C-alpha cells in the first residue's frame, strides 16, 4: 500500500485509486459495518482517534457560536474544550452539529484511519474488503458513535480518549454531576451518589493505606463508627470523600474505582494527524452572555485569526437578531391575491413562458391562450381572441336589429288596407258636405291606427336594443 497525497492517489495491490473516492466510500458505510470490521482486528482502533474526528468538526462550529447558542453554564465548561473526553465531545456534538457535520465527521474519521494504516496495521486486502462492501442505511449519529466507540480501546495512560491526569484535573470544571455519572455508566462503573457504610469504610481505609496513615488500631476504631462518625473523621483527616457525594467527590470515587481496574489498551502505534484535528484555542467573553438567553445575539468566541471569519460571524448574528418572519397560509394567500390584482396579465404570460419548455418558441404576437393550446398538443382550432369575439357579437346584434325592423315593416304593409267609404247618394244630394265629412272621419281613424302601429314598432326596437346591450355588457 502506498499513498501519494500530492496526486490524491492510493495504491492497493498495485492498482492506483483516487484517495478521496476511497474515503467517500468508507464514509458511506454504516456504523455496524465499521464495527464488525474493527472488532475482529488484532490491532483495534484507539478511542483518541474518534475524539480527533469529532474535534475536527467541532472546531469550526465553535468559531461561530454566539451568546444565544448555549447556556452560560455550557459556555463556562466550554473553556475547557481542549481537555474534553470522548463522552463530553459527543454531548457537545449533539448540541451544536447537524447532518452535514455528521457526514464530515465520518469522512474525517475514515481519513484518519487510512492515514494511519501503518500504525493500525491495515493491509491492502482489508481496505479492498471495505471498498467492495455493499451499502447499508447509515444510523443516526448517536448509534453510529456507539458502534465506533464500542470497537475502540484506550491508549496507555488514557481514559475515555483523554490523558487520565488532565481529565482528572479538569472534570471538576468541564463537567456536571450528570456528565460524570454518564461517563461512569458508559464503562459500567457503579458510581452511586450516596455511599453505603461499607463502601465508605472501604474508601477511607484505602485512602489511609495509600497515604501511609493506616494502622490496625485505626481500622478497629473505624469499624465501630457509624456513617455519620466516619464522615466527621474523614473531614478531620482531610479525606476527600463524604457519604453524600459532591461533584469533586464523584470524580474522586470514579478514579478510585478505575485505579482498581485494569483498563484494556490497544497495541496501535502513535497516531499522526494534521492541524485540523488539534483542539481550537479560543477565549469566551462571559460578560456578553445573558443567563436567561433573552438578549440579542452577540459575539462571545474570540480566537486567533477570527478577523478572517468576521463577515460570516456578522451574518450569523444578524440572522439570529432579525429572523425572517414566518408566513402563515393566510399571509401567503393574501400575497398571491395581491400579486394577481396588480399584474394579472403578466402572471399569465409568466405561466405560459414557464410552460414553453418544448421545441416550439412562443411568438410575441401570439395570445397566451393560443400558446397554451399549442403547448398542450391540441389539434383543435385555438379559441378566438377577445377582440374577435366582441366584433362577432356586434355583428350578431346588428343582424338581430335589422331582422326585427324588417319584420315590423312587413307587418305594417300587411296591416295596410284600402279605405273604402260607402256613401249614401241620396244624403249627398241633400247635403253636399256629407260625403266629405264621412271620408274625413275615415281618414282620421286610419291615421290613428298608423300612429299606434308606429309607436308600437319604436317600443319593440327599444326593447331589442336593451336586450342586445345587456348581452354585450
Secondary structure, 3 states (H helix, E strand, C coil): CEEECCCCEEEECCEEEEHHHHHHHHHCCCHHHHHHHHHCCCCCEEHHHHHHHHHHHHHHHHHCCECCCCCHHHHHHHCCHHHCCHHHHHHHHHHHCCHHHHHHHHHHHHHHHHHCCCCCCCCHHHHHHHHCCCCCCCCCHHHHHHHHHHCEEECCCEECCEEHHHHHHHHHHHCCHHHHHHHHHHCCCCCCCECCHHHHHHHHHHHHHHCCCCCHHHHHHHHCCCHHHHHHHHHHCCCCCCCECCHHHHHHHHHHHHHCCCCCECCCCCCCCCHHHCCCCEEECHHHCCCCCCCCCCECEEECCHHHHHHHHHHHHHHHHCCCCCCCHHHHHHHHHHHHHHCHHHHHHHHHHHHCCCCCCCCCCCCHHHHHHHHCCCCCCCCCCHHHHHHHHHHHHHHHHHHHHHHHHHHHHHHCCCCCCCCCHHHHHHCCCHHHHHHHHHHHHHHHHHHHHHHHHHHHHHHHHHHHHHHHC
